[in-house]
């Protein structure tokens, strides 16, 4: 009886009733007429994709702005004066670089000092274009992992076409070549990482029963050089209905820490510490804590619930020997912990206050953490990167929505920052300003958002406006320099609004948890509240208002435009989730049930049915013409979501546009040219819908 009452209450929270009461969740799944579009590379499905692409490209190519936007976007992506970011590893800075000559990219390094002086002496270690040609493979670079402290050996990850699944190969820097009899792991969604020179963690597809329903490894082994991987000892396993498990090693100047995360779902993890004898010990943290690192015999974790006198959202340190806990940082109602880094001597803590960043450096004195501000610019987004527990030096970047990125360097955390260089402006922002606003959501919660507009914007309801949002997985949307959006939208007279809705991490775990599972509607109400304020404040009107989001943000805009089609005239839904009754059966979807809920649970499934965009479509409603973009090679969010949504809209007689890149993974592009083409598709569409 209680469950029935709860379900009725949940139904009332969503304003639009989408599915006839006679249809149940399982019946809908079994009678889906477009399930054939889930066959990713099926002949019939790909024929349908190519037909939709041809229609979209023919229409947009006829618009003279398409070629202009594609050229402008490509110029940004391929700019010779882009900032060159790098990771400090030993005496070198390592960098991956793509341009008009190196389409797939080159992995290279420079001695640190010439890099700091602005005259890097690049030494190419691996040319992905040449490798792809030699091996007749569509290789896409996915990353490298070096072995400290010498960094003579690396594990290189290569993807076919941009998928998350990778091939892992051991690379010798001294010979600039892969090691013929070195570590090699075949294509899979794997975790492969160093323990020491002769041992690595391998969690991969070992055969039946070794992968979870989410598509991640369920078995972890330690592979010793020269031995047979298939006979290597298993040191950890999770049930196949868990998300998966991951292993990594933190190398420090005092000690190395090899760790394994056994993840039941996206938000709960058991952390194990590996000893020299390949035995494991559980670190006594709450299962929902977010481990940020192990440093100086302390495990640092962000609490997602109250624990042992420490409040949710706090950063705590747990002594590995004694299990003694200390509070490192306790945020207030307006602040949240964004990231935790370590140099050899300092904790580096990035926090945000009302979605604006600052960085603290910390040391432990007399069992109390002492935190001081780092002298860095204020008002935007700060990122610490390249920090390494083996070194004291590290890089930082600063930018905001209209200020290009500054790249700086700390020789150590006690020294002042040194600006290395600043990126040139990619668009004209001289007459633009950024303001932070707050909208009031349906339940009275104040929701922040950033607004970029001209300084002399007329409040006449006539400004073409693009509202962007995400609102999930504890991810914060920050005031960062959006060069492509700046060039193709803001410079050309468009207003841009960036939403900080619940479900994100802008105010810590509580902000995220407020929109979990059967509270997901809170995200949508927040987004709608911002849209309504943009209209009521006469910045824009529905005919001039568009929305955009990707992945979970693609679900956001898909849900909102089916709920409130009266509010918008353009929708760009990128690599989206849209079928919320089958998402857990598609690729990595099962791993997100901790975020969205379980469609097979009676209460959660009924709730998901009420907002699932694919099921909320009605032939009797009038919708704005949306644009859906995705990628065939996306092995994270299944392209079937977008395909089926478009097919159903066409069946019901609604106008809709669609583009699917045949390669490119979850980023929907495998090289810079493909990124530029997708930008031209999306922004030509937005100009046609909102500016013409």
Secondary structure in CASP SS format (residue, H / E / C, confidence):
PFRMAT SS
TARGET T0000
AUTHOR 0000-0000-0000
METHOD secondary structure of the structure
MODEL  1
X C 1.00
X H 1.00
X H 1.00
X H 1.00
X H 1.00
X H 1.00
X H 1.00
X H 1.00
X H 1.00
X H 1.00
X H 1.00
X H 1.00
X H 1.00
X C 1.00
X C 1.00
X C 1.00
X C 1.00
X C 1.00
X C 1.00
X C 1.00
X C 1.00
X C 1.00
X C 1.00
X C 1.00
X H 1.00
X H 1.00
X H 1.00
X H 1.00
X H 1.00
X H 1.00
X C 1.00
X C 1.00
X C 1.00
X C 1.00
X H 1.00
X H 1.00
X H 1.00
X H 1.00
X C 1.00
X C 1.00
X C 1.00
X C 1.00
X H 1.00
X H 1.00
X H 1.00
X H 1.00
X H 1.00
X H 1.00
X H 1.00
X H 1.00
X H 1.00
X H 1.00
X H 1.00
X H 1.00
X H 1.00
X H 1.00
X H 1.00
X H 1.00
X H 1.00
X H 1.00
X H 1.00
X C 1.00
X C 1.00
X H 1.00
X H 1.00
X H 1.00
X H 1.00
X H 1.00
X H 1.00
X H 1.00
X H 1.00
X H 1.00
X H 1.00
X H 1.00
X H 1.00
X H 1.00
X H 1.00
X C 1.00
X C 1.00
X C 1.00
X C 1.00
X C 1.00
X C 1.00
X C 1.00
X C 1.00
X C 1.00
X E 1.00
X E 1.00
X E 1.00
X C 1.00
X C 1.00
X E 1.00
X E 1.00
X E 1.00
X E 1.00
X E 1.00
X E 1.00
X C 1.00
X C 1.00
X C 1.00
X C 1.00
X C 1.00
X C 1.00
X C 1.00
X C 1.00
X E 1.00
X E 1.00
X E 1.00
X E 1.00
X E 1.00
X E 1.00
X H 1.00
X H 1.00
X H 1.00
X H 1.00
X H 1.00
X C 1.00
X C 1.00
X C 1.00
X C 1.00
X C 1.00
X C 1.00
X E 1.00
X E 1.00
X E 1.00
X E 1.00
X E 1.00
X H 1.00
X H 1.00
X H 1.00
X H 1.00
X H 1.00
X H 1.00
X H 1.00
X H 1.00
X C 1.00
X C 1.00
X C 1.00
X E 1.00
X E 1.00
X E 1.00
X E 1.00
X E 1.00
X E 1.00
X E 1.00
X E 1.00
X C 1.00
X C 1.00
X C 1.00
X C 1.00
X C 1.00
X C 1.00
X E 1.00
X E 1.00
X E 1.00
X E 1.00
X E 1.00
X E 1.00
X E 1.00
X E 1.00
X C 1.00
X C 1.00
X C 1.00
X C 1.00
X C 1.00
X E 1.00
X E 1.00
X E 1.00
X E 1.00
X E 1.00
X E 1.00
X E 1.00
X C 1.00
X C 1.00
X C 1.00
X C 1.00
X E 1.00
X E 1.00
X C 1.00
X C 1.00
X C 1.00
X C 1.00
X C 1.00
X E 1.00
X E 1.00
X E 1.00
X E 1.00
X E 1.00
X C 1.00
X C 1.00
X E 1.00
X E 1.00
X E 1.00
X E 1.00
X E 1.00
X E 1.00
X C 1.00
X C 1.00
X E 1.00
X E 1.00
X E 1.00
X E 1.00
X E 1.00
X C 1.00
X C 1.00
X C 1.00
X C 1.00
X C 1.00
X C 1.00
X C 1.00
X E 1.00
X C 1.00
X C 1.00
X C 1.00
X C 1.00
X C 1.00
X E 1.00
X C 1.00
X E 1.00
X E 1.00
X E 1.00
X E 1.00
X E 1.00
X E 1.00
X C 1.00
X C 1.00
X C 1.00
X C 1.00
X H 1.00
X H 1.00
X H 1.00
X C 1.00
X C 1.00
X E 1.00
X E 1.00
X E 1.00
X E 1.00
X C 1.00
X C 1.00
X C 1.00
X C 1.00
X C 1.00
X C 1.00
X E 1.00
X E 1.00
X E 1.00
X E 1.00
X E 1.00
X E 1.00
X E 1.00
X E 1.00
X C 1.00
X C 1.00
X C 1.00
X C 1.00
X E 1.00
X E 1.00
X E 1.00
X E 1.00
X E 1.00
X E 1.00
X E 1.00
X E 1.00
X E 1.00
X E 1.00
X C 1.00
X C 1.00
X E 1.00
X E 1.00
X E 1.00
X E 1.00
X E 1.00
X E 1.00
X E 1.00
X C 1.00
X C 1.00
X C 1.00
X C 1.00
X C 1.00
X E 1.00
X E 1.00
X E 1.00
X C 1.00
X C 1.00
X C 1.00
X C 1.00
X C 1.00
X C 1.00
X C 1.00
X E 1.00
X E 1.00
X E 1.00
X E 1.00
X E 1.00
X E 1.00
X C 1.00
X C 1.00
X E 1.00
X E 1.00
X E 1.00
X E 1.00
X E 1.00
X C 1.00
X C 1.00
X C 1.00
X C 1.00
X E 1.00
X C 1.00
X C 1.00
X E 1.00
X C 1.00
X C 1.00
X C 1.00
X C 1.00
X E 1.00
X E 1.00
X E 1.00
X E 1.00
X E 1.00
X C 1.00
X C 1.00
X C 1.00
X C 1.00
X C 1.00
X E 1.00
X E 1.00
X E 1.00
X E 1.00
X E 1.00
X C 1.00
X C 1.00
X C 1.00
X C 1.00
X C 1.00
X E 1.00
X E 1.00
X E 1.00
X E 1.00
X E 1.00
X E 1.00
X E 1.00
X E 1.00
X C 1.00
X C 1.00
X C 1.00
X C 1.00
X E 1.00
X E 1.00
X E 1.00
X E 1.00
X E 1.00
X E 1.00
X E 1.00
X C 1.00
X C 1.00
X E 1.00
X E 1.00
X E 1.00
X E 1.00
X E 1.00
X E 1.00
X E 1.00
X E 1.00
X E 1.00
X E 1.00
X C 1.00
X C 1.00
X E 1.00
X E 1.00
X E 1.00
X E 1.00
X E 1.00
X E 1.00
X C 1.00
X C 1.00
X C 1.00
X C 1.00
X C 1.00
X C 1.00
X C 1.00
X E 1.00
X E 1.00
X E 1.00
X E 1.00
X E 1.00
X C 1.00
X C 1.00
X C 1.00
X C 1.00
X C 1.00
X C 1.00
X C 1.00
X C 1.00
X E 1.00
X E 1.00
X E 1.00
X E 1.00
X E 1.00
X E 1.00
X E 1.00
X C 1.00
X C 1.00
X E 1.00
X E 1.00
X E 1.00
X E 1.00
X E 1.00
X E 1.00
X E 1.00
X E 1.00
X C 1.00
X C 1.00
X C 1.00
X C 1.00
X C 1.00
X C 1.00
X C 1.00
X E 1.00
X E 1.00
X E 1.00
X E 1.00
X E 1.00
X C 1.00
X C 1.00
X C 1.00
X C 1.00
X C 1.00
X C 1.00
X C 1.00
X C 1.00
X C 1.00
X E 1.00
X E 1.00
X E 1.00
X E 1.00
X E 1.00
X E 1.00
X E 1.00
X E 1.00
X E 1.00
X C 1.00
X C 1.00
X C 1.00
X C 1.00
X C 1.00
X E 1.00
X E 1.00
X E 1.00
X E 1.00
X E 1.00
X E 1.00
X E 1.00
X E 1.00
X E 1.00
X C 1.00
X C 1.00
X C 1.00
X C 1.00
X C 1.00
X C 1.00
X C 1.00
X C 1.00
X C 1.00
X C 1.00
X E 1.00
X E 1.00
X E 1.00
X E 1.00
X C 1.00
X C 1.00
X C 1.00
X C 1.00
X C 1.00
X C 1.00
X C 1.00
X C 1.00
X C 1.00
X C 1.00
X C 1.00
X C 1.00
X C 1.00
X C 1.00
X H 1.00
X H 1.00
X H 1.00
X H 1.00
X H 1.00
X H 1.00
X H 1.00
X H 1.00
X C 1.00
X C 1.00
X C 1.00
X C 1.00
X E 1.00
X E 1.00
X E 1.00
X E 1.00
X E 1.00
X C 1.00
X C 1.00
X C 1.00
X C 1.00
X C 1.00
X C 1.00
X C 1.00
X C 1.00
X C 1.00
X H 1.00
X H 1.00
X H 1.00
X H 1.00
X H 1.00
X C 1.00
X C 1.00
X C 1.00
X H 1.00
X H 1.00
X H 1.00
X C 1.00
X H 1.00
X H 1.00
X H 1.00
X H 1.00
X H 1.00
X H 1.00
X H 1.00
X H 1.00
X H 1.00
X H 1.00
X H 1.00
X H 1.00
X H 1.00
X H 1.00
X H 1.00
X H 1.00
X C 1.00
X C 1.00
X C 1.00
X C 1.00
X C 1.00
X H 1.00
X H 1.00
X H 1.00
X E 1.00
X E 1.00
X E 1.00
X E 1.00
X E 1.00
X E 1.00
X C 1.00
X H 1.00
X H 1.00
X H 1.00
X H 1.00
X H 1.00
X H 1.00
X H 1.00
X H 1.00
X H 1.00
X H 1.00
X H 1.00
X H 1.00
X C 1.00
X H 1.00
X H 1.00
X H 1.00
X C 1.00
X C 1.00
X E 1.00
X E 1.00
X E 1.00
X E 1.00
X E 1.00
X C 1.00
X C 1.00
X C 1.00
X C 1.00
X C 1.00
X C 1.00
X C 1.00
X C 1.00
X H 1.00
X H 1.00
X H 1.00
X C 1.00
X H 1.00
X H 1.00
X H 1.00
X H 1.00
X H 1.00
X H 1.00
X H 1.00
X H 1.00
X H 1.00
X H 1.00
X C 1.00
X C 1.00
X C 1.00
X C 1.00
X C 1.00
X H 1.00
X H 1.00
X H 1.00
X H 1.00
X H 1.00
X H 1.00
X H 1.00
X H 1.00
X H 1.00
X H 1.00
X C 1.00
X H 1.00
X H 1.00
X H 1.00
X H 1.00
X C 1.00
X C 1.00
X C 1.00
X C 1.00
X C 1.00
X C 1.00
X C 1.00
X C 1.00
X C 1.00
X E 1.00
X E 1.00
X E 1.00
X E 1.00
X E 1.00
X E 1.00
X C 1.00
X C 1.00
X C 1.00
X C 1.00
X C 1.00
X C 1.00
X C 1.00
X C 1.00
X H 1.00
X H 1.00
X H 1.00
X H 1.00
X H 1.00
X H 1.00
X H 1.00
X H 1.00
X H 1.00
X H 1.00
X H 1.00
X H 1.00
X C 1.00
X C 1.00
X C 1.00
X C 1.00
X E 1.00
X E 1.00
X E 1.00
X E 1.00
X E 1.00
X E 1.00
X C 1.00
X C 1.00
X C 1.00
X H 1.00
X H 1.00
X H 1.00
X C 1.00
X C 1.00
X C 1.00
X C 1.00
X H 1.00
X H 1.00
X H 1.00
X H 1.00
X H 1.00
X H 1.00
X H 1.00
X H 1.00
X H 1.00
X H 1.00
X H 1.00
X H 1.00
X H 1.00
X H 1.00
X H 1.00
X H 1.00
X H 1.00
X H 1.00
X H 1.00
X C 1.00
X C 1.00
END
